[in-house]
Amino acid sequence: MGSKPYDPRDAYYRKAKQAGLRARSAYKLEEIARRFGLYRPGMTVLDLGAAPGGWLQILSRLVGPHGLVVGVDLQPIEPVAPNVRTVVGDIHAEATREAIRALRPDRFDALTSDMAPKTTGIKDVDEARSIELVRTALELCDEYLAQGGSLVAKVFEGGEFRALLAEFRQRFERVRLVRPEATRGRSFEIYVVATGFRGGS
Ligand SMILES: C[S@@+](CC[C@H](N)C(=O)[O-])C[C@H]1O[C@@H](n2cnc3c(N)ncnc32)[C@H](O)[C@@H]1O
């Protein structure tokens, strides 16, 4: 017939553009939020790896005008909404962590991480870097997440996946895996939805 086969990636990309969303990945978080009812009006959320701001747009709507969303990224983020604040910096740097604390001295109700390394094309290197970012997100829970809180984190399935899941289970009561519909067909990415944070030191 000459027409291209259905490609969910394009469909979500077009849908995001039409809806004024900055990234198609916004639909992944929207689906997770809907399925698990993680975010409510008035909540505070720390979003790691937030640029260009698709997740921030979704979170901003869900927590509403009395909530707060803090987004952190190496890249600057265009303003999103009055209830969204952003920090430009590497999440490993103490200056970045101080900037987060300056915006919110108390713990957050939820953390999200869509952090991804710049890919090199070398599978082992990319996988190791991605795992390191997830471990950093987990460690940040100890510092920033309130007891009972949640973490949604992107993880690439690979060699250390099982060990990583065990680390999630040490910190959270319940750990579930989700491959959102908006995830590209052949991608190895999966989202870990961890709830019931046992509390950081
Ligand atoms: C897939 S994008 C995030 C998309 C975002 N969730 C959205 O909806 O717009 C991954 C982001 O992780 C960020 N990132 C990677 N390493 C980081 C680090 N060490 N500190 C802060 N951000 C990091 C990248 O700069 C990139 O913008």
The ligand as a Gaussian input file, in Angstrom:
#p B3LYP/6-31G(d) Opt

LIG

0 1
 C       16.188000      11.225000      28.866000
 S       16.717000      12.793000      29.433000
 C       15.438000      13.265000      30.542000
 C       14.123000      13.658000      29.901000
 C       13.144000      14.246000      30.886000
 N       12.614000      13.226000      31.799000
 C       11.962000      14.903000      30.195000
 O       10.849000      14.381000      30.292000
 O       12.137000      15.971000      29.603000
 C       18.048000      12.378000      30.501000
 C       18.705000      13.578000      31.179000
 O       19.609000      13.123000      32.206000
 C       20.557000      14.155000      32.378000
 N       21.713000      13.718000      33.168000
 C       22.584000      12.734000      32.845000
 N       23.565000      12.656000      33.776000
 C       23.285000      13.608000      34.718000
 C       23.936000      14.016000      35.919000
 N       25.077000      13.430000      36.328000
 N       23.398000      15.047000      36.623000
 C       22.256000      15.634000      36.206000
 N       21.595000      15.291000      35.076000
 C       22.098000      14.280000      34.334000
 C       20.903000      14.539000      30.931000
 O       21.501000      15.816000      30.860000
 C       19.541000      14.445000      30.230000
 O       18.948000      15.716000      30.087000

